[in-house]
């Protein structure tokens, strides 16, 4: 019986740690997207390359948002993702 409880607690702990790591990774990805958008918005010259870059980024973001919507069904997870993303954005995007 003790062994079963121990395995349950260990499995639960590993699951929570891996979810937290995944959430942090997704928050960093979201912050990276936001930082790229900030950098693009500062570019006042519109060229074919910048339009293609913006289109590509938009497609990547749409794919990422779809993945996030499927992965995080709990509103509390989305709140945590947004909070972590803002922290990561402040840490990594100085522009």
C-alpha positions in Angstrom: 0.0 0.0 0.0 2.8 2.4 0.9 4.5 1.7 -2.4 1.3 2.5 -4.3 0.9 5.9 -2.5 4.6 6.7 -3.1 4.3 5.9 -6.9 1.1 8.0 -7.1 2.8 11.0 -5.4 5.9 10.6 -7.6 3.8 10.4 -10.8 1.7 13.4 -9.8 4.9 15.4 -8.9 6.5 14.6 -12.3 3.3 15.5 -14.1 3.1 18.9 -12.3 6.7 19.7 -13.0 6.5 18.8 -16.7 3.3 20.9 -17.1 5.0 23.8 -15.4 8.0 23.5 -17.7 5.7 23.3 -20.7 3.8 26.4 -19.6 7.1 28.3 -19.2 8.2 27.2 -22.6 4.9 28.4 -24.2 5.1 31.6 -22.3 8.5 32.3 -23.7 7.3 31.5 -27.2 4.4 34.0 -26.7 6.8 36.6 -25.4 9.1 36.0 -28.4 6.1 36.6 -30.8 5.2 39.8 -29.0 8.8 41.0 -29.2 9.0 40.3 -32.9 5.7 42.3 -33.4 7.2 45.2 -31.5 10.3 45.2 -33.6 8.3 45.0 -36.8 6.1 47.9 -35.8 9.1 50.1 -35.4 10.0 49.6 -39.0 8.3 52.4 -40.9 9.5 51.3 -44.3 7.1 48.8 -46.0 8.8 46.5 -48.5 7.9 43.2 -50.1 10.3 41.5 -47.7 8.7 43.1 -44.6 5.3 42.2 -45.9 6.4 38.5 -46.4 7.9 38.5 -43.0 4.7 39.8 -41.4 2.6 37.3 -43.2 4.9 34.4 -42.1 4.8 35.6 -38.5 1.0 35.9 -38.7 0.8 32.3 -39.9 3.1 31.1 -37.2 1.1 33.0 -34.5 -2.2 31.5 -35.8 -0.7 28.0 -35.5 0.7 28.7 -32.1 -2.7 30.1 -30.9 -4.5 27.0 -32.1 -2.0 24.8 -30.2 -2.4 26.9 -27.0 -6.2 26.7 -27.3 -6.1 23.0 -27.5 -3.5 22.6 -24.8 -4.8 24.9 -22.1 -8.6 24.4 -21.6 -8.5 25.7 -18.0 -8.9 29.5 -17.8 -6.5 29.5 -14.8 -3.8 28.1 -17.0 -4.4 30.8 -19.6 -4.1 33.5 -16.9 -0.8 31.9 -15.7 0.4 31.7 -19.3 -0.3 35.4 -19.8 1.4 36.4 -16.6 4.5 34.4 -17.3 4.5 35.7 -20.9 4.5 39.3 -19.7 7.4 38.5 -17.3 9.4 36.9 -20.0 8.6 39.8 -22.4 10.0 42.3 -19.8 13.1 40.1 -19.3 13.9 39.6 -23.0 12.5 42.3 -25.1 14.2 45.6 -24.5 13.0 47.5 -27.6 
